[in-house]
Amino acid sequence: MATGQSDAVPVPAPTPKVPDGVRKQAEDAIKQDLGNLETVAFRVVQVKEAAAVRHGPFAEAIDGPVSVVCGQYSPRDRTGRDGGYAWFFVAIKRGHVLWTADDVSAGSDEAFYSCKGAGLADQSADTGAF
């Protein structure tokens, strides 16, 4: 007589591991977007491995794993003085940068809201734009 139950025990899927070097690759991509400034300071940088990402609310989802890197950056002048912080967002799949966004170049809060949507920006965080 079968009870409808099996001996199988559900095992949760392993959490995807963020590849080594993703943070540096993202920071280098942002530096390149900024015109290779002499120095750029980064803070609150967080990395997450996502099952899928979407570049905008109406775009098709890109299947992952995709590394999502979020944080803030500030260009520094020759004296080391920073000009304030702005948010950045980078999506990387298999070692290739899919896209970058930063709130100064875009003239919007795209990077901040992308980071917030990925759960990598505090709900009360200031957009920090220059």
Buried (B, 14 or more C-beta within 10 A) or exposed (E): EEEEEEEEEEEEEEEBEBBEEBBEBBBBBBBEBBEEEEEBEBEBBBBBBBEEBBBEEEEEEBEBBBBBBBBBBBBBEEEEEBEEBBBBBBBBBEEEBBBBBBBBBBEEBBBBBBBBBBEBBEEEBEBBBE
